[in-house]
Amino acid sequence: MPEAPEVDTDRLHEQIQEEVERDSGASLKAIALTTALFAALAAVAALRAAGTVNEALALKAEATRLQAEASDQWAAYQAKGIKDEILSFSNSPDKTTRSAKYKSEQAQIQAGARESEASSHAHLEHHAILARAVTLFQISIAISAIAILTKKRLLWYVSLGISCFGIFFFITGIF
């Protein structure tokens, strides 16, 4: 009975193992590089988010100050109106002019307060969008780490998909 041809399975197994290690090494490098990129984007997004919330708080404080100033102006207007009413029962044009002046000043201050309030609200919206970007980047980093540990390329692709949403929110939050 002829002997079966002998195949060097040890050598074949070594070659397969080398190919897997070489492919895994490249995959690990790609996953590590993208994870580092996600971490950098998360850091920048967090920094921008902190800046926008600080600006929003400053604008909110300014709006509150302007509203208080408008309230003070209104109280002064009412006091002067009462004083004018008591001192003169005549319909002098000066009284009407002063009343119109106070109302105009109050309207300007109130408009400034509303503008500051609107700007504050816009900054808070940018902060919320950037916070979403940071969260998505952090999730992506965590999934990338799991992909490295389990050597599952599919998880890396999921991580890339999530990071695309993070990039969208990051760009939206900046502009």
Backbone hydrogen bonds in HBPLUS format (Angstrom, degrees):
<---DONOR---> <-ACCEPTOR-->    atom                        ^
c    i                          cat <-CA-CA->   ^        H-A-AA   ^      H-
h    n   atom  resd res      DA  || num        DHA   H-A  angle D-A-AA Bond
n    s   type  num  typ     dist DA aas  dist angle  dist       angle   num
A0009-THR N   A0007-VAL O   2.88 MM   2  5.67 119.7  2.25 113.8  96.7     1
A0012-LEU N   A0008-ASP O   3.21 MM   4  6.51 160.3  2.25 145.5 151.3     2
A0013-HIS N   A0009-THR O   2.82 MM   4  5.91 161.6  1.85 148.7 153.5     3
A0014-GLU N   A0010-ASP O   3.00 MM   4  6.24 155.2  2.07 145.6 152.1     4
A0015-GLN N   A0011-ARG O   2.99 MM   4  6.28 156.9  2.04 149.4 155.4     5
A0016-ILE N   A0012-LEU O   2.97 MM   4  6.26 160.2  2.01 151.8 157.2     6
A0017-GLN N   A0013-HIS O   2.91 MM   4  6.10 160.4  1.95 148.2 154.0     7
A0018-GLU N   A0014-GLU O   2.86 MM   4  6.10 157.8  1.91 150.1 155.9     8
A0019-GLU N   A0015-GLN O   2.97 MM   4  6.19 156.9  2.03 147.3 153.3     9
A0020-VAL N   A0016-ILE O   2.93 MM   4  6.20 157.8  1.98 151.7 157.7    10
A0021-GLU N   A0017-GLN O   2.91 MM   4  6.14 162.0  1.94 150.9 155.9    11
A0022-ARG N   A0018-GLU O   2.86 MM   4  6.02 156.9  1.91 146.5 153.3    12
A0023-ASP N   A0019-GLU O   2.88 MM   4  6.05 162.1  1.91 147.7 152.8    13
A0024-SER N   A0020-VAL O   2.72 MM   4  5.85 160.1  1.75 150.8 157.3    14
A0025-GLY N   A0021-GLU O   2.78 MM   4  5.84 152.5  1.86 142.6 150.4    15
A0026-ALA N   A0022-ARG O   3.14 MM   4  6.39 156.5  2.19 144.0 149.1    16
A0027-SER N   A0023-ASP O   2.92 MM   4  6.15 158.3  1.96 147.5 154.3    17
A0028-LEU N   A0024-SER O   2.69 MM   4  5.83 163.1  1.72 153.3 158.2    18
A0029-LYS N   A0025-GLY O   2.97 MM   4  6.12 153.4  2.04 141.6 148.9    19
A0030-ALA N   A0026-ALA O   2.95 MM   4  6.19 157.9  2.00 146.8 152.8    20
A0031-ILE N   A0027-SER O   2.83 MM   4  6.07 164.1  1.85 156.2 160.6    21
A0032-ALA N   A0028-LEU O   2.81 MM   4  5.91 159.7  1.85 145.6 152.1    22
A0033-LEU N   A0029-LYS O   2.85 MM   4  6.03 159.6  1.89 149.1 154.5    23
A0034-THR N   A0030-ALA O   2.96 MM   4  6.18 166.2  1.98 150.6 154.3    24
A0035-THR N   A0031-ILE O   2.88 MM   4  5.99 154.0  1.95 146.7 154.7    25
A0036-ALA N   A0032-ALA O   2.93 MM   4  6.14 154.3  2.00 146.0 152.7    26
A0037-LEU N   A0033-LEU O   2.96 MM   4  6.23 153.2  2.03 145.5 153.2    27
A0038-PHE N   A0034-THR O   2.85 MM   4  6.14 156.0  1.90 148.9 155.2    28
A0039-ALA N   A0035-THR O   2.91 MM   4  6.16 154.0  1.98 146.5 153.7    29
A0040-ALA N   A0036-ALA O   2.96 MM   4  6.23 155.0  2.02 146.8 153.2    30
A0041-LEU N   A0037-LEU O   2.92 MM   4  6.19 163.5  1.95 152.9 157.3    31
A0042-ALA N   A0038-PHE O   2.82 MM   4  5.98 154.0  1.88 146.6 154.4    32
A0043-ALA N   A0039-ALA O   2.94 MM   4  6.16 152.6  2.02 144.2 151.3    33
A0044-VAL N   A0040-ALA O   3.00 MM   4  6.30 161.5  2.03 152.1 156.5    34
A0045-ALA N   A0041-LEU O   2.84 MM   4  5.99 163.0  1.87 150.1 155.5    35
A0046-ALA N   A0042-ALA O   2.86 MM   4  5.99 153.7  1.93 144.5 151.8    36
A0047-LEU N   A0043-ALA O   2.97 MM   4  6.17 154.7  2.03 144.9 151.8    37
A0048-ARG N   A0044-VAL O   2.90 MM   4  6.17 162.6  1.93 152.8 157.3    38
A0049-ALA N   A0045-ALA O   2.83 MM   4  5.99 154.5  1.90 145.3 153.0    39
A0050-ALA N   A0046-ALA O   2.95 MM   4  6.14 156.8  2.00 146.5 152.0    40
A0051-GLY N   A0047-LEU O   3.04 MM   4  6.29 154.8  2.10 145.2 152.3    41
A0052-THR N   A0048-ARG O   2.94 MM   4  6.20 155.2  2.00 150.4 156.6    42
A0053-VAL N   A0049-ALA O   3.05 MM   4  6.27 156.2  2.11 148.2 154.3    43
A0054-ASN N   A0050-ALA O   3.04 MM   4  6.22 155.4  2.10 146.0 152.6    44
A0055-GLU N   A0051-GLY O   3.03 MM   4  6.22 160.8  2.07 146.8 151.9    45
A0056-ALA N   A0052-THR O   2.90 MM   4  6.06 153.8  1.97 142.5 150.2    46
A0057-LEU N   A0053-VAL O   2.96 MM   4  6.16 156.2  2.02 146.3 151.9    47
A0058-ALA N   A0054-ASN O   3.02 MM   4  6.27 156.3  2.08 147.6 154.1    48
A0059-LEU N   A0055-GLU O   2.93 MM   4  6.17 159.1  1.97 150.0 155.7    49
A0060-LYS N   A0056-ALA O   2.85 MM   4  6.03 149.7  1.94 145.1 154.2    50
A0061-ALA N   A0057-LEU O   2.98 MM   4  6.20 156.3  2.03 146.2 151.7    51
A0062-GLU N   A0058-ALA O   3.00 MM   4  6.28 154.6  2.07 144.6 151.7    52
A0063-ALA N   A0059-LEU O   2.85 MM   4  6.09 154.7  1.91 147.2 154.0    53
A0064-THR N   A0060-LYS O   2.96 MM   4  6.22 154.8  2.02 146.8 153.4    54
A0065-ARG N   A0061-ALA O   2.94 MM   4  6.21 157.1  2.00 147.3 153.6    55
A0066-LEU N   A0062-GLU O   2.89 MM   4  6.13 160.2  1.92 150.3 155.7    56
A0067-GLN N   A0063-ALA O   2.87 MM   4  6.08 151.4  1.95 145.7 153.7    57
A0068-ALA N   A0064-THR O   2.94 MM   4  6.18 153.7  2.01 147.1 154.1    58
A0069-GLU N   A0065-ARG O   2.89 MM   4  6.14 153.4  1.96 146.4 154.5    59
A0070-ALA N   A0066-LEU O   2.85 MM   4  6.09 152.0  1.93 143.5 151.2    60
A0071-SER N   A0067-GLN O   2.92 MM   4  6.16 151.1  2.00 142.0 150.1    61
A0072-ASP N   A0068-ALA O   2.86 MM   4  6.15 155.9  1.92 148.5 155.0    62
A0073-GLN N   A0069-GLU O   2.85 MM   4  6.11 157.2  1.90 147.8 154.4    63
A0074-TRP N   A0070-ALA O   2.91 MM   4  6.14 151.6  1.99 143.6 151.4    64
A0075-ALA N   A0071-SER O   2.93 MM   4  6.23 156.1  1.99 148.4 154.8    65
A0076-ALA N   A0072-ASP O   2.87 MM   4  6.15 159.4  1.91 151.2 157.0    66
A0077-TYR N   A0073-GLN O   2.80 MM   4  6.02 153.4  1.87 145.4 153.5    67
A0078-GLN N   A0074-TRP O   2.87 MM   4  6.13 161.3  1.90 150.8 155.2    68
A0079-ALA N   A0075-ALA O   2.89 MM   4  6.12 159.7  1.93 149.2 155.0    69
A0080-LYS N   A0076-ALA O   2.90 MM   4  6.08 164.1  1.92 150.3 154.6    70
A0081-GLY N   A0077-TYR O   2.83 MM   4  5.99 148.1  1.93 144.1 154.1    71
A0082-ILE N   A0078-GLN O   2.87 MM   4  6.13 155.7  1.93 149.2 154.8    72
A0083-LYS N   A0079-ALA O   2.89 MM   4  6.11 159.6  1.93 147.3 153.6    73
A0084-ASP N   A0080-LYS O   2.77 MM   4  5.94 161.1  1.80 147.6 152.9    74
A0085-GLU N   A0081-GLY O   2.91 MM   4  6.06 153.5  1.98 141.8 149.5    75
A0086-ILE N   A0082-ILE O   2.90 MM   4  6.15 154.6  1.97 149.3 155.8    76
A0087-LEU N   A0083-LYS O   2.89 MM   4  6.06 170.0  1.90 156.3 159.2    77
A0088-SER N   A0084-ASP O   2.93 MM   4  5.89 156.2  1.99 145.6 151.7    78
A0097-THR N   A0093-PRO O   3.02 MM   4  6.26 155.6  2.08 149.8 156.9    79
A0098-ARG N   A0094-ASP O   2.95 MM   4  6.18 164.5  1.98 153.7 157.0    80
A0099-SER N   A0095-LYS O   3.08 MM   4  6.23 159.0  2.13 144.8 150.9    81
A0100-ALA N   A0096-THR O   3.00 MM   4  6.20 160.1  2.04 146.4 151.4    82
A0101-LYS N   A0097-THR O   2.93 MM   4  6.16 152.9  2.01 147.0 155.0    83
A0102-TYR N   A0098-ARG O   2.95 MM   4  6.21 164.5  1.98 156.5 158.9    84
A0103-LYS N   A0099-SER O   3.02 MM   4  6.21 161.7  2.05 149.4 154.9    85
A0104-SER N   A0100-ALA O   2.95 MM   4  6.09 153.1  2.02 144.6 151.9    86
A0105-GLU N   A0101-LYS O   2.91 MM   4  6.19 160.8  1.94 152.7 157.7    87
A0106-GLN N   A0102-TYR O   2.91 MM   4  6.08 161.7  1.94 148.9 154.3    88
A0107-ALA N   A0103-LYS O   2.97 MM   4  6.14 157.2  2.02 144.4 150.7    89
A0108-GLN N   A0104-SER O   3.00 MM   4  6.28 154.5  2.07 148.5 154.8    90
A0109-ILE N   A0105-GLU O   3.05 MM   4  6.32 164.2  2.07 153.3 156.9    91
A0110-GLN N   A0106-GLN O   2.87 MM   4  6.05 163.8  1.90 153.9 159.0    92
A0111-ALA N   A0107-ALA O   2.89 MM   4  6.03 151.8  1.97 143.1 150.8    93
A0112-GLY N   A0108-GLN O   3.02 MM   4  6.28 155.4  2.08 146.5 152.8    94
A0113-ALA N   A0109-ILE O   2.99 MM   4  6.30 153.8  2.06 148.6 155.8    95
A0114-ARG N   A0110-GLN O   2.94 MM   4  6.22 157.0  1.99 148.7 154.9    96
A0115-GLU N   A0111-ALA O   2.92 MM   4  6.12 157.7  1.97 148.8 155.0    97
A0116-SER N   A0112-GLY O   2.97 MM   4  6.15 159.7  2.01 146.9 152.2    98
A0117-GLU N   A0113-ALA O   2.91 MM   4  6.08 153.4  1.99 145.4 153.1    99
A0118-ALA N   A0114-ARG O   2.88 MM   4  6.11 156.1  1.94 148.6 154.6   100
A0119-SER N   A0115-GLU O   2.96 MM   4  6.18 157.9  2.01 148.0 154.1   101
A0120-SER N   A0116-SER O   2.95 MM   4  6.13 153.3  2.02 143.4 150.9   102
A0121-HIS N   A0117-GLU O   2.97 MM   4  6.23 156.2  2.03 146.3 152.5   103
A0122-ALA N   A0118-ALA O   2.98 MM   4  6.27 154.8  2.05 147.3 153.9   104
A0123-HIS N   A0119-SER O   3.02 MM   4  6.31 155.4  2.08 147.9 154.1   105
A0124-LEU N   A0120-SER O   3.00 MM   4  6.30 153.1  2.07 148.9 156.5   106
A0125-GLU N   A0121-HIS O   3.00 MM   4  6.31 146.5  2.12 145.2 154.4   107
A0126-HIS N   A0122-ALA O   3.06 MM   4  6.42 156.5  2.12 148.3 153.8   108
A0127-HIS N   A0123-HIS O   2.93 MM   4  6.21 153.0  2.00 145.5 153.4   109
A0128-ALA N   A0124-LEU O   3.00 MM   4  6.27 156.2  2.05 145.6 150.9   110
A0129-ILE N   A0125-GLU O   3.07 MM   4  6.36 157.3  2.12 149.7 155.5   111
A0130-LEU N   A0126-HIS O   2.92 MM   4  6.15 165.0  1.94 153.9 157.9   112
A0131-ALA N   A0127-HIS O   2.84 MM   4  6.02 148.8  1.93 147.7 157.1   113
A0132-ARG N   A0128-ALA O   3.06 MM   4  6.34 145.7  2.19 140.7 148.9   114
A0133-ALA N   A0129-ILE O   3.12 MM   4  6.51 151.7  2.20 144.2 151.8   115
A0134-VAL N   A0130-LEU O   2.96 MM   4  6.29 159.8  2.01 151.3 155.7   116
A0135-THR N   A0131-ALA O   3.02 MM   4  6.23 162.5  2.06 146.7 151.2   117
A0136-LEU N   A0132-ARG O   2.94 MM   4  6.19 163.9  1.97 154.0 157.8   118
A0137-PHE N   A0133-ALA O   2.92 MM   4  6.15 159.0  1.96 153.2 159.2   119
A0138-GLN N   A0134-VAL O   2.95 MM   4  6.18 156.3  2.00 150.6 157.2   120
A0139-ILE N   A0135-THR O   2.96 MM   4  6.23 156.7  2.02 151.0 157.3   121
A0140-SER N   A0136-LEU O   2.91 MM   4  6.08 158.6  1.95 146.3 152.6   122
A0141-ILE N   A0137-PHE O   2.88 MM   4  6.13 152.2  1.96 147.1 154.4   123
A0142-ALA N   A0138-GLN O   3.01 MM   4  6.25 159.5  2.06 146.3 151.5   124
A0143-ILE N   A0139-ILE O   2.94 MM   4  6.23 160.9  1.98 153.9 158.8   125
A0144-SER N   A0140-SER O   2.89 MM   4  6.09 152.0  1.97 144.9 153.2   126
A0145-ALA N   A0141-ILE O   2.96 MM   4  6.24 153.2  2.03 148.3 155.2   127
A0146-ILE N   A0142-ALA O   3.02 MM   4  6.38 153.0  2.10 145.2 152.6   128
A0147-ALA N   A0143-ILE O   2.83 MM   4  6.11 150.3  1.92 145.1 154.0   129
A0148-ILE N   A0144-SER O   2.94 MM   4  6.27 150.4  2.03 147.8 155.0   130
A0149-LEU N   A0145-ALA O   2.99 MM   4  6.27 164.2  2.01 150.0 154.1   131
A0150-THR N   A0146-ILE O   2.85 MM   4  5.97 161.8  1.88 154.2 158.9   132
A0151-LYS N   A0147-ALA O   2.73 MM   4  5.30 120.7  2.08 132.2 146.0   133
A0152-LYS N   A0147-ALA O   3.19 MM   5  5.02 136.4  2.39 127.1 137.3   134
A0156-TRP N   A0153-ARG O   3.00 MM   3  5.09 120.4  2.36  98.1 113.5   135
A0157-TYR N   A0153-ARG O   3.06 MM   4  6.49 151.2  2.14 150.7 158.7   136
A0158-VAL N   A0154-LEU O   2.97 MM   4  6.34 153.1  2.04 148.4 156.1   137
A0159-SER N   A0155-LEU O   2.88 MM   4  6.14 154.8  1.94 145.2 152.4   138
A0160-LEU N   A0156-TRP O   2.84 MM   4  6.19 149.0  1.94 146.6 155.3   139
A0161-GLY N   A0157-TYR O   2.94 MM   4  6.25 154.8  2.01 147.4 153.8   140
A0162-ILE N   A0158-VAL O   2.96 MM   4  6.27 161.4  1.99 154.5 158.8   141
A0163-SER N   A0159-SER O   2.95 MM   4  6.13 154.5  2.01 144.5 152.0   142
A0164-CYS N   A0160-LEU O   3.01 MM   4  6.29 136.0  2.21 140.7 151.9   143
A0164-CYS N   A0161-GLY O   3.15 MM   3  5.15 128.8  2.42  93.5 106.9   144
A0165-PHE N   A0162-ILE O   3.12 MM   3  5.32 121.4  2.48  99.1 112.5   145
A0166-GLY N   A0162-ILE O   3.06 MM   4  6.45 151.3  2.15 142.5 151.3   146
A0167-ILE N   A0163-SER O   2.77 MM   4  6.07 153.1  1.84 149.2 155.6   147
A0168-PHE N   A0164-CYS O   2.96 MM   4  6.24 153.6  2.03 142.9 150.2   148
A0169-PHE N   A0165-PHE O   2.98 MM   4  6.32 164.2  2.00 154.2 156.7   149
A0170-PHE N   A0166-GLY O   2.83 MM   4  6.02 152.0  1.91 146.5 155.5   150
A0171-ILE N   A0167-ILE O   2.91 MM   4  6.11 166.6  1.93 154.5 156.5   151
A0172-THR N   A0168-PHE O   2.91 MM   4  6.08 162.5  1.94 149.9 155.7   152
A0173-GLY N   A0169-PHE O   2.77 MM   4  5.83 153.0  1.84 144.8 152.0   153
A0174-ILE N   A0170-PHE O   3.07 MM   4  6.28 138.6  2.25 141.6 151.8   154
A0175-PHE N   A0171-ILE O   3.24 MM   4  6.47 157.0  2.30 149.4 154.3   155
